[in-house]
Amino acid sequence: MQWLRIRPKTSEVVLIRNAGSLGHLYEAPIETLRRGLGDRVSFTDLSDLPLEEIKRRVRGLPSTSVIVYQYILRDAEGQPRIPAEVLAELAVESSVPIISGYDQFVGTGSIGGYVYYIEKQASQAAEMALRILHGEPADAISMVEKSSGFAFDHGALQRFKIPVSSLPSGSILKNRQHSMWTQHRSEIVFICIVIVGLTLIVGYLAILNRRLRYTRCSLRDLNESLDVKVRDRIAALSEANDQLKDEMVERVRVESEQDRLIEELQDALSRVKQLEGILPICSFCKKIRDEGGKWQAMETYITHRSEALFSHSFCPECGRVHYPEFVDETDG
């Protein structure tokens, strides 16, 4: 919706995502976008085409089109892909802007858009876990901050002549390119002032040089005194520098320990899986209905949703019914 305010002449949205059923796992946001845009914009899905054919298609898109890139882990030919590399290849070929939904893609060819900050979300979750480990009650910890917002790549905006003033309020602008004057204005002014000041000082010193010749001996003594002070000052700075190095080494050690604890926590969290709620189970064959309405064998359902594994055997009663030749009648 915001994109129509940025480029109101947009008439086509081209979808590029994982091919097959994997790409349709996130169909809900696409449907929401379709309903929001109505008949004003048509949708074209290129996801089930080979990557080379997709690149050929995006090369010839009209200027009124825009590409929405989700990510591609496996293309239509079944080849595994790295999403950021696919995006970079498409950006080279594309004649229209590419919108993405993850902050890692901003700066790799996408102009950006309403993105999800994965690193920020992970950092907040790890911070909450550390607070709990330090003894803080879980119910006293507030919910994590919003981990999404508008972010755009300045270079990509310039390529498609999209003005920064048209972006939504509060947008983050990454990789902004500045002119030498804009980027170093204060430094340039400072240098100019210094040059003018030095020029005045040189002129003034030239005038004073004639008046101060008789003070050379005194200046020589003063210089020697200054040399002693400079050496003392250098020695003091050297000592302070050594102390700073020691502090930096200790800080690196502490940060490394924190990173190790965070990694251990994330590893532990990744191994925690459990089943919750009421399971719809067939009264006769004992199959369980999953979230998609498909009936699965109990062993399959539990194995896919937990760390439990099954090994099959039979009880004495079933053994006497199905394998009487192997089961002793007296076996209780």
Contacts in CASP RR format, 6 or more apart in sequence:
PFRMAT RR
TARGET T0000
AUTHOR 0000-0000-0000
METHOD contacts of the structure
MODEL  1
MQWLRIRPKTSEVVLIRNAGSLGHLYEAPIETLRRGLGDRVSFTDLSDLP
LEEIKRRVRGLPSTSVIVYQYILRDAEGQPRIPAEVLAELAVESSVPIIS
GYDQFVGTGSIGGYVYYIEKQASQAAEMALRILHGEPADAISMVEKSSGF
AFDHGALQRFKIPVSSLPSGSILKNRQHSMWTQHRSEIVFICIVIVGLTL
IVGYLAILNRRLRYTRCSLRDLNESLDVKVRDRIAALSEANDQLKDEMVE
RVRVESEQDRLIEELQDALSRVKQLEGILPICSFCKKIRDEGGKWQAMET
YITHRSEALFSHSFCPECGRVHYPEFVDETDG
1 33 0 8 1.000
1 36 0 8 1.000
1 37 0 8 1.000
2 113 0 8 1.000
2 114 0 8 1.000
2 150 0 8 1.000
2 168 0 8 1.000
3 10 0 8 1.000
3 66 0 8 1.000
3 99 0 8 1.000
3 113 0 8 1.000
4 10 0 8 1.000
4 37 0 8 1.000
4 40 0 8 1.000
4 41 0 8 1.000
5 166 0 8 1.000
5 168 0 8 1.000
6 162 0 8 1.000
6 166 0 8 1.000
6 167 0 8 1.000
7 66 0 8 1.000
7 97 0 8 1.000
7 162 0 8 1.000
9 63 0 8 1.000
9 64 0 8 1.000
10 41 0 8 1.000
10 64 0 8 1.000
10 65 0 8 1.000
10 66 0 8 1.000
11 40 0 8 1.000
11 41 0 8 1.000
11 42 0 8 1.000
11 64 0 8 1.000
11 65 0 8 1.000
12 41 0 8 1.000
12 42 0 8 1.000
12 43 0 8 1.000
12 44 0 8 1.000
12 61 0 8 1.000
12 62 0 8 1.000
12 64 0 8 1.000
12 65 0 8 1.000
12 66 0 8 1.000
13 33 0 8 1.000
13 37 0 8 1.000
13 41 0 8 1.000
13 42 0 8 1.000
13 43 0 8 1.000
13 44 0 8 1.000
13 65 0 8 1.000
13 66 0 8 1.000
13 67 0 8 1.000
13 68 0 8 1.000
14 43 0 8 1.000
14 44 0 8 1.000
14 45 0 8 1.000
14 46 0 8 1.000
14 57 0 8 1.000
14 58 0 8 1.000
14 61 0 8 1.000
14 65 0 8 1.000
14 66 0 8 1.000
14 67 0 8 1.000
14 68 0 8 1.000
14 96 0 8 1.000
15 30 0 8 1.000
15 43 0 8 1.000
15 44 0 8 1.000
15 45 0 8 1.000
15 46 0 8 1.000
15 47 0 8 1.000
15 68 0 8 1.000
15 70 0 8 1.000
16 46 0 8 1.000
16 47 0 8 1.000
16 54 0 8 1.000
16 58 0 8 1.000
16 67 0 8 1.000
16 68 0 8 1.000
16 69 0 8 1.000
16 70 0 8 1.000
16 72 0 8 1.000
16 90 0 8 1.000
17 23 0 8 1.000
17 26 0 8 1.000
17 47 0 8 1.000
17 69 0 8 1.000
17 70 0 8 1.000
17 71 0 8 1.000
17 72 0 8 1.000
18 47 0 8 1.000
18 70 0 8 1.000
18 71 0 8 1.000
18 72 0 8 1.000
18 73 0 8 1.000
18 74 0 8 1.000
19 47 0 8 1.000
19 48 0 8 1.000
19 72 0 8 1.000
19 74 0 8 1.000
19 75 0 8 1.000
19 76 0 8 1.000
19 78 0 8 1.000
20 47 0 8 1.000
20 48 0 8 1.000
20 76 0 8 1.000
22 73 0 8 1.000
22 74 0 8 1.000
23 47 0 8 1.000
23 70 0 8 1.000
26 70 0 8 1.000
30 43 0 8 1.000
33 68 0 8 1.000
34 43 0 8 1.000
46 53 0 8 1.000
46 54 0 8 1.000
46 57 0 8 1.000
46 58 0 8 1.000
47 72 0 8 1.000
47 76 0 8 1.000
48 76 0 8 1.000
49 57 0 8 1.000
49 76 0 8 1.000
50 75 0 8 1.000
50 76 0 8 1.000
50 77 0 8 1.000
51 72 0 8 1.000
51 75 0 8 1.000
51 76 0 8 1.000
51 77 0 8 1.000
51 79 0 8 1.000
51 81 0 8 1.000
51 86 0 8 1.000
51 89 0 8 1.000
54 90 0 8 1.000
55 89 0 8 1.000
55 90 0 8 1.000
55 93 0 8 1.000
56 93 0 8 1.000
58 67 0 8 1.000
58 90 0 8 1.000
58 93 0 8 1.000
58 94 0 8 1.000
58 95 0 8 1.000
58 96 0 8 1.000
59 93 0 8 1.000
59 94 0 8 1.000
59 95 0 8 1.000
60 95 0 8 1.000
61 67 0 8 1.000
61 94 0 8 1.000
61 95 0 8 1.000
61 96 0 8 1.000
62 96 0 8 1.000
63 95 0 8 1.000
63 96 0 8 1.000
65 96 0 8 1.000
66 96 0 8 1.000
66 97 0 8 1.000
66 98 0 8 1.000
66 99 0 8 1.000
67 90 0 8 1.000
67 94 0 8 1.000
67 96 0 8 1.000
67 97 0 8 1.000
67 98 0 8 1.000
67 99 0 8 1.000
68 98 0 8 1.000
68 99 0 8 1.000
68 100 0 8 1.000
69 87 0 8 1.000
69 90 0 8 1.000
69 98 0 8 1.000
69 99 0 8 1.000
69 100 0 8 1.000
69 105 0 8 1.000
69 110 0 8 1.000
70 100 0 8 1.000
70 101 0 8 1.000
71 83 0 8 1.000
71 86 0 8 1.000
71 87 0 8 1.000
71 102 0 8 1.000
71 105 0 8 1.000
72 81 0 8 1.000
72 83 0 8 1.000
72 86 0 8 1.000
73 80 0 8 1.000
73 81 0 8 1.000
73 83 0 8 1.000
74 80 0 8 1.000
74 81 0 8 1.000
75 81 0 8 1.000
75 86 0 8 1.000
83 105 0 8 1.000
84 104 0 8 1.000
84 105 0 8 1.000
84 108 0 8 1.000
87 98 0 8 1.000
87 100 0 8 1.000
87 105 0 8 1.000
87 108 0 8 1.000
87 109 0 8 1.000
87 110 0 8 1.000
88 108 0 8 1.000
88 109 0 8 1.000
90 98 0 8 1.000
90 109 0 8 1.000
91 98 0 8 1.000
91 108 0 8 1.000
91 109 0 8 1.000
91 110 0 8 1.000
91 156 0 8 1.000
96 160 0 8 1.000
97 111 0 8 1.000
97 156 0 8 1.000
97 160 0 8 1.000
97 162 0 8 1.000
98 109 0 8 1.000
98 110 0 8 1.000
98 111 0 8 1.000
98 112 0 8 1.000
98 156 0 8 1.000
99 110 0 8 1.000
99 111 0 8 1.000
99 112 0 8 1.000
99 113 0 8 1.000
100 106 0 8 1.000
100 110 0 8 1.000
100 112 0 8 1.000
100 113 0 8 1.000
100 115 0 8 1.000
101 112 0 8 1.000
101 113 0 8 1.000
101 114 0 8 1.000
101 115 0 8 1.000
101 116 0 8 1.000
102 115 0 8 1.000
102 116 0 8 1.000
102 118 0 8 1.000
103 115 0 8 1.000
103 116 0 8 1.000
103 117 0 8 1.000
103 118 0 8 1.000
103 119 0 8 1.000
103 120 0 8 1.000
103 151 0 8 1.000
104 118 0 8 1.000
104 119 0 8 1.000
105 112 0 8 1.000
105 115 0 8 1.000
106 112 0 8 1.000
106 113 0 8 1.000
106 115 0 8 1.000
106 151 0 8 1.000
106 152 0 8 1.000
106 153 0 8 1.000
106 174 0 8 1.000
107 153 0 8 1.000
107 155 0 8 1.000
107 156 0 8 1.000
107 174 0 8 1.000
107 175 0 8 1.000
109 153 0 8 1.000
109 156 0 8 1.000
110 153 0 8 1.000
110 156 0 8 1.000
111 152 0 8 1.000
111 153 0 8 1.000
111 156 0 8 1.000
111 157 0 8 1.000
111 160 0 8 1.000
111 162 0 8 1.000
112 151 0 8 1.000
112 152 0 8 1.000
112 153 0 8 1.000
112 156 0 8 1.000
113 150 0 8 1.000
113 151 0 8 1.000
113 152 0 8 1.000
114 148 0 8 1.000
114 149 0 8 1.000
114 150 0 8 1.000
115 148 0 8 1.000
115 149 0 8 1.000
115 150 0 8 1.000
115 151 0 8 1.000
116 147 0 8 1.000
116 148 0 8 1.000
117 147 0 8 1.000
117 148 0 8 1.000
117 149 0 8 1.000
118 147 0 8 1.000
120 145 0 8 1.000
120 147 0 8 1.000
121 144 0 8 1.000
121 147 0 8 1.000
122 266 0 8 1.000
124 144 0 8 1.000
124 145 0 8 1.000
124 147 0 8 1.000
125 144 0 8 1.000
126 262 0 8 1.000
126 265 0 8 1.000
126 266 0 8 1.000
128 141 0 8 1.000
128 144 0 8 1.000
129 265 0 8 1.000
129 269 0 8 1.000
130 261 0 8 1.000
130 262 0 8 1.000
130 265 0 8 1.000
131 141 0 8 1.000
132 138 0 8 1.000
132 141 0 8 1.000
133 261 0 8 1.000
133 265 0 8 1.000
149 171 0 8 1.000
149 172 0 8 1.000
150 167 0 8 1.000
150 168 0 8 1.000
150 170 0 8 1.000
150 171 0 8 1.000
150 172 0 8 1.000
151 171 0 8 1.000
151 172 0 8 1.000
151 173 0 8 1.000
151 174 0 8 1.000
152 167 0 8 1.000
152 171 0 8 1.000
152 172 0 8 1.000
152 173 0 8 1.000
152 174 0 8 1.000
153 174 0 8 1.000
153 175 0 8 1.000
154 164 0 8 1.000
154 173 0 8 1.000
154 174 0 8 1.000
154 175 0 8 1.000
154 176 0 8 1.000
154 177 0 8 1.000
155 175 0 8 1.000
155 177 0 8 1.000
157 163 0 8 1.000
157 164 0 8 1.000
157 167 0 8 1.000
158 177 0 8 1.000
164 173 0 8 1.000
167 173 0 8 1.000
180 188 0 8 1.000
181 188 0 8 1.000
212 219 0 8 1.000
271 307 0 8 1.000
273 305 0 8 1.000
273 306 0 8 1.000
273 307 0 8 1.000
274 306 0 8 1.000
275 302 0 8 1.000
275 305 0 8 1.000
275 306 0 8 1.000
279 288 0 8 1.000
279 301 0 8 1.000
280 288 0 8 1.000
280 289 0 8 1.000
281 287 0 8 1.000
281 288 0 8 1.000
281 289 0 8 1.000
281 298 0 8 1.000
282 288 0 8 1.000
282 295 0 8 1.000
286 298 0 8 1.000
287 295 0 8 1.000
287 296 0 8 1.000
287 297 0 8 1.000
287 298 0 8 1.000
288 295 0 8 1.000
288 296 0 8 1.000
288 297 0 8 1.000
288 298 0 8 1.000
288 301 0 8 1.000
289 295 0 8 1.000
289 296 0 8 1.000
290 296 0 8 1.000
290 301 0 8 1.000
296 304 0 8 1.000
299 310 0 8 1.000
302 308 0 8 1.000
302 310 0 8 1.000
303 309 0 8 1.000
303 310 0 8 1.000
314 322 0 8 1.000
314 323 0 8 1.000
316 327 0 8 1.000
316 331 0 8 1.000
316 332 0 8 1.000
319 326 0 8 1.000
319 327 0 8 1.000
320 327 0 8 1.000
320 329 0 8 1.000
320 331 0 8 1.000
END
